[in-house]
Amino acid sequence: MTGDVNPRHVQRVDLGMAVGVRAEEIHERALKIVYPQGEDRGASDAYLQLRWARTLVGTLLIARWLITGMGADQDEMEWVSHSGAMAAREGVSIVTTTRAFHVWRDILIDVLHEEAARLGTPADLLREAVGVARHSCDASLVRIAGAYDAQLRASNAQLEKASQFKSEFLAKMSHELRTPLTAIIGFCDVLISGIDGDLNPEQTTDTRQVLQSALSMLELVNGILDLSKIESGHLEIAIEEIDLAASAEQVVATLQQLAKAKALSLTSDVTAGARSVRGDPGRVRQVLTNLVSNAIKFTPRGSIAIRAKPVGAMVEVSVIDTGIGISEDAQERIFQEFRQADDKTSQLYGGTGLGLSIARKLVELQGGRMGVTSKPGEGSNFWFTLPQSVGV
């Protein structure tokens, strides 16, 4: 440190009236030794001086301390005096300063043996003072660490309790909503089929709108139920050998009419080496159905294809479309819960933003990964991986 010692940066140690003036000099010299190039240098510079400082000053006790006080301004964060002197005996000066950059830093306790020897301090008294300093520092660290640990445990317990309550609430509400929705869907199917008499065109249109709304609501409820089960760890995954080609063809058959309604080509192509995978059959179809449904929704013209190929010990399944595409900055956001590419997409195409989030979690629970490659206006390739069956 150059110039005078800033009182705010140094914790003074009262060595008594007789040596009060010398205490300032001791502190100033100790800081010069540890920080010879000035207090404005980084903590790394100071750390490099510790070995040299050891030979000049004496015994150094270095402890780790978590710096807090985020309410302080930047200047106060740079230099912080902690709890004052750890110990003070006549002829023994202990300096405590902290260099802080929002992270762990060092507290230096410099026991100035040279000054103690000059003042004639007995060796046993000096050792006792050093012991007091070490004990005080250790006790402070243990106490503060214990307090932080207790706070952390309490916070975690509260968060876990809140998360569990949320999951239980969502699961209960989802079950309660599914019952009337299932009834509405059933009655709409009966009306549209004409079993109870033919409907006129206007009534048929209205009934189909009610049916579509009920199906959309049921999809949302099922999504929330799946999400709550995943978060609570109660979602059951039954891993077995799956014929991936058959699963892909089943999804194509289910959604073919939706694709034809928009004049879209929908096909599947699973290579021989990718036919057999390990996973939950129902959940794999759920993931494929979600990806293909999204592709149909966001593809105004062109084609959609399910492709699968072996990649090492995994099988990579892709749903490739010629749709509107996704910007690079939105490609990770769309996998977050209740998020879509942007507000405009949500307004134009609807949806809850749950499907992809759940699909990725389902794939991960089966030992795979999910991602997307896309460019705006050039279509998208949503892919996921599953483990190959043993012996394939």
Secondary structure, DSSP 8 states (H G I E B T S, - for coil): --SS--GGGS------GGGHHHHHHHHHHHHHHHSTT-TTS-HHHHHHTHHHHHHHH--EEEEEE----TTS-HHHHHEE--SS-S--BTTB-EEEEEE-SSS-EEEEEEE-HHHHHHTT--HHHHHHHHHHHHHHHHHHHHHHHHHHHHHHHHHHHHHHHHHHHHHHHHHHHHHHHHHHHHHHHHHHHHHHHTTT----HHHHHHHHHHHHHHHHHHHHHHHHHHHHHHHHT------EEEEHHHHHHHHHHHHHHHHHHTT-EEEEEE-GGGSEEEE-HHHHHHHHHHHHHHHHHT-SSSEEEEEEEEETTEEEEEEEE-SS---GGGTTGGGSTT--S-HHHHHHH---S-HHHHHHHHHHHTT--EEEEE-TTS-EEEEEEEEB-TT-
